Amino acid sequence: MSSPDLKGTPRQAFENATRLLRDGDADLAREQLLAILETDPSEVNALRLLGVLEARRGKLDAAVRRLERAVQEAPGFLDATLDLAHLYQRTGRAGDAEPVLAAFCRREPRASIAWQRYADVLFDNGKPEEARQAQRRSVETDRFHADMRRAIEALGAGRPQDAETIYRDVLKKDPSHVHALVGLANAAIDRNVPDDAARLLERAMAITPNMTHVHRALSRLHMNRSRYAEAEAAARRAVELNPELADAWTTLGTVYAWGLKQRDAAEAFGKSLEIAPRQPRVLLSLGHVRKTLGETEASVRAYRDGLAMEPRLGEAWWSLADLKTQAFSDADVEAMQETMGDDGVPERERAALRFALGKAFEDRGDVEAAFEHYRTGNAIRHRHERFNVERFERQCNALRETFTAETLEARRAALVEGPIPIFVIGLPRSGSTLVDQILSSHSAVQGTMELPHILGYVRELDPRRGGAGPGYPACVHEMSAERFADLGRRYLEETEPYHGGAPYFVDKMPNNFMHVGLIARMLPDAVFVDTRRHPLGCCFSIYKQNFARGQTFGYDLGTLAAYYRNYVEVMAHWDAVLPGRVHRVVYERLVDDTESETRRLLAHCGLPFEEACLRFHETERVVRTASAEQVRRPIYSDAKTHWQAYEAYLGPLKLGLGDILETWDAKPQAP
């Protein structure tokens, strides 16, 4: 390595010091810097770098003196000013950091990073209003402001890859650009790569811990990871930092709704709309919250207010249809058809319009027109959200090969203390919401929602999601009984905000039917209830449902049939390897003999019969599914045979289901 050399110019000597530092020789670099300062005590670059090195060595007082001298000699020296302000904060002198940064910002008003750091200091010093003003100046003076606007426009136009490219280009030029880091983190969350998002947000928090956008992204990340308490804390912090930002309130409302705090969610969405009234999608969210609370009129009003602002908001038309409480007027149908003629309507909204029109014509008894709209809406969704049937079949086969009776017995987990979860599983639109409402009407049972936790654990066990080893389900062979028990305890802890410590609670995630074996090993006391409905009735009801997310198998009749067949085979496997653990509720039988079926259901769960379970429609609770309105009314039998009017159009479905249809009526009742 080179040794200190002052024979060249001061610049050459300083370059030698930085080279020594890059090579890992901090001591020799320090000697070089001291040699420079012996010749020129006011050489600001040497003063600043020496201050940084002294701070690394823990010599904080010496570091402060060096940096103060550098700033005194060069008041416009950005790096020295930022380093000094940071060191003041680190040594408990945040009050001294404030005037240093204020003076620099007055001198260099276009220095975005200085305004950002100034805002952080002002927040720390209890001056939030001044801090927010500094934050606004940071945004206004950002040299990449136009790039960020282009990224936002790309996202709004449905071009997330273009936005990601912009963010990456900005970070190549400025690795500390917080808005670009947050943009990439949000993109990673959208692509369901939470570990990447976490790394990006950790970097952003290290740069500035007081930016609302960072905390909003953190809230999204925690929701992705099913960590409700952390998501709410981050969303609350976002509002505390910038209560004047409508988006911050929207994020908080979204978290509250996810946590079943619907009244709080409605209030947060209302705050957002007070700040920025023209937000049709926030009105849509408010409508959803009102729906879950059973406030139908308020829900309708919110949806229609959103449509008044944005007539192309197909999701609002579908949300009105999905209430299933009122028919569309002729004017409504005409408005939807007129919107369909607008070439500017996005594909996702166009699909929602088709589903809504299908419901409108169905209510009029025009089966042919209704089915054509359903078919077209499904075709749009299927074009953009393909379901890989072959991969699903491989997954189902792997589950059956892995979770044998011998494996389940040998790897039985230790008992996990806590409330008993009742997993209501099966397919959507099979009567699961009705069963959930009946159970949740019992005094010992807390209703929750479709909890995503089990699916999250499965992703963690899959090496394609960033883990290691053979992946799921093969990895269970390497897991100890204690590891399963740990997962069980984690599940009960992470779902506590929903079940509140009730003796029993319902987890109504239908896709958990794939993971009965895993759950049984995690939670030996868990109860399983599989809801069934006539295959054509269930599948057609799925086909005409415009799901917000997931359930991509439902957008094609042939794919639906294949999915249903695999579901039946997987459930038959669980019946064989876990005899007696799964109770089957057949929707048609529940409708025909509600009391007998309810008694059998409660007995399987180990619960005494309560009359309130028969008056489930009187139970006041949040219901977050497509059947939210139906379960607030007494049982009706119309849905049992509704599909028959469309049977002529269900050829691919009938062909794919084959013998499942032939044996449906012959299936015996579960004991």
Buried (B, 14 or more C-beta within 10 A) or exposed (E): EEEBEBEEEBEEBBBBBBBBBEEEBEEBBBBBBEBBBEEEEEBBBBBBBBBBBBBEEEBBEBBBBBBBBBBEBBBEBBBBBBBBBBBBBBBEEBEBBBEBBBEBBEEBEEBBBBBBBBBBBBBBBEBBEBBBBBBEBBEEBBEBBEBBEBBBEBBEEEEBEBBBEBBEEBBEEBEBBBBBBBBBBBBBBBEEBBBBBBBBBEBBBEBBBBBBBBBBBBBBBBBBBBBBEBBBBBBBBBBBBBBEBBBBBBBBBBBBBBBBBBEBBBBBBBBBBEBEEEBBBBBBBBBBBBBBBBBBEBBBBBBBBBBEBBBBBBBBBBBBBBBBBEEBEEEBBEBBEEBBEEEEBEEBBBBBBBBBBBBBBBBBEBBEBBBBBBBBBBEBBBEEBEBEBEEBBEBBEBBBEBBBEEBBEEBBBEEBEBBBBBBBBBBBBBBBBBBBBBBBBBEBBBBBBBBBBBBBBBBBBBEEBEBEEBBBBEBBEEBEEEBBBBBBBBBBEBBBBBBEEBBBBBBBBBBBBBBBBBBBBBBBBBBBBBBBBBBBBBBBBBBBBBBEEBBBBBBBBEBBBBBBBBBBBBBEBBBEBBEEBBBBBBBBBBBEEBEEBBBBBBEBBEBEBBEBBBEBBEBEBBBBBBBBBBBBEEBEEEBBEBBEBBEEBBEBBBEBBEEBBEEBEEEEEBE
